[in-house]
Amino acid sequence: MNSISISRRKFAQLLSAGAACAAVKPALALAKTVPRMKDPPAPSLTRIVRLSSNENPYGPSSHALKAMTDAFNLACRYPDEPADLLSEKLAKLNSVNPNQILLGDGSGEILKLCAETFTGAQRGKLVAGDPTFEAILHHATVNGAEVVKVPLTNTFAHDLAQMSTVANAGVVYICNPNNPTASITPKNELADFISKISPQTLILVDEAYFHYADSPNYESVIPLIKDHPNLIVARTFSKIYGMAGLRCGYAVAQPETIAQLRSHQSWDSVNIMAVAAAGASLNDPDQVTNGRRLNQETRTFVTTQLDAMDFKYIPSQANFVMIDVKRPVLPLIKALKERNVQVGRLFPALPNHMRLTIGKKSEMEAFLSAFRQALA
Ligand SMILES: Cc1ncc(COP(=O)(O)O)c(C=O)c1O
């Protein structure tokens, strides 16, 4: 018995013991050691209603909190074995092999690795929707790649026909559901695009908001990976799993593609607490269903109020909504900030739209009150 097998087994025991304990007695399991997310935040944060970063206001699973407290004494160890266990678990969840999973320090790291590995003066351009989540555009630019922005269609889907015409594309980035519009690119169009694009071009589908989408026109493209070595899917624990501050995400792709990404990655980039929390979250049968339900209820509350105020918004398939504020959004963002309500940044392609994260109902009430004042 060597030290590696001990740490591997011990970690597995910690995860399952923590999960079992929290499942039976959630309140008791947490009460002694870990402040719950529902506790009041530090005084400096109490005044700020933060609806700017598409975070999950309900926090991580109780299973995750328990697993982290149980993992404190593993903080002196590198995360190799626990990370392998998490990869195995994610592989099972997504019906792929463990060598088809790459953990990242948030899915942001996966996006960065895709830009570094597959774009640049030699590898090709980055092609992305406009507007979309900008991180990978920044990384590709730093990597010396030309960035081609293709406006979304009039239904705020990615314009795949236009995207497929760009020559020398290293990576086509498709954020689905898309941030900041919360809109989807229909599953049939996306599958058709993936089947036709040159195998030299990598397709990166960012499914950060996968769990919130419930349209019959939406589905994950992970099942298509087996037929497409040029397809990478990015997922995160930052959204429905409520772990934005912990930093854990992952890529799914064919083994050779994963190996290429891995060669650009720092060793041990995902910390052991995030690994413990992510693994335990997957044991919680309620985290996803509750998060989805609460988001939907609160989103409906907000959009009903917006309807009554005669504001239009893009139909949302995520935990945020893009509102047409019928005027330049920047002064409104500022006016809301002065009232301690933070909303999303300006997206230059939609200068009259405000991105609003769906928080708790009380936060949305605070937003609506500040919004009415700011408009007056
Ligand atoms: C579409 C999208 N992808 C990736 C990320 C990065 O998430 P992570 O916290 O996993 O790095 C975000 C964060 O908001 C996002 O909106």
The ligand as an SDF file (V2000), in Angstrom:
LIG
                    3D

 16 16  0  0  0  0  0  0  0  0999 V2000
  -20.4100   31.8620  -21.1570 C   0  0  0  0  0  0  0  0  0  0  0  0
  -19.4080   31.8070  -20.0640 C   0  0  0  0  0  0  0  0  0  0  0  0
  -18.3730   30.9790  -20.1870 N   0  0  0  0  0  0  0  0  0  0  0  0
  -17.4440   30.8820  -19.2420 C   0  0  0  0  0  0  0  0  0  0  0  0
  -17.5100   31.6650  -18.1130 C   0  0  0  0  0  0  0  0  0  0  0  0
  -16.4060   31.5480  -17.1020 C   0  0  0  0  0  0  0  0  0  0  0  0
  -16.8560   30.7800  -16.0610 O   0  0  0  0  0  0  0  0  0  0  0  0
  -15.8800   30.1480  -14.9860 P   0  0  0  0  0  0  0  0  0  0  0  0
  -16.2960   30.7350  -13.7040 O   0  0  0  0  0  0  0  0  0  0  0  0
  -16.1430   28.6830  -15.0840 O   0  0  0  0  0  0  0  0  0  0  0  0
  -14.4750   30.4860  -15.3630 O   0  0  0  0  0  0  0  0  0  0  0  0
  -18.5620   32.5440  -17.9390 C   0  0  0  0  0  0  0  0  0  0  0  0
  -18.6440   33.3840  -16.7380 C   0  0  0  0  0  0  0  0  0  0  0  0
  -19.5140   34.1650  -16.5290 O   0  0  0  0  0  0  0  0  0  0  0  0
  -19.5380   32.6220  -18.9430 C   0  0  0  0  0  0  0  0  0  0  0  0
  -20.5720   33.4580  -18.8560 O   0  0  0  0  0  0  0  0  0  0  0  0
  1  2  1  0
  2  3  1  0
  2 15  2  0
  3  4  2  0
  4  5  1  0
  5  6  1  0
  5 12  2  0
  6  7  1  0
  7  8  1  0
  8  9  2  0
  8 10  1  0
  8 11  1  0
 12 13  1  0
 12 15  1  0
 13 14  2  0
 15 16  1  0
M  END
$$$$
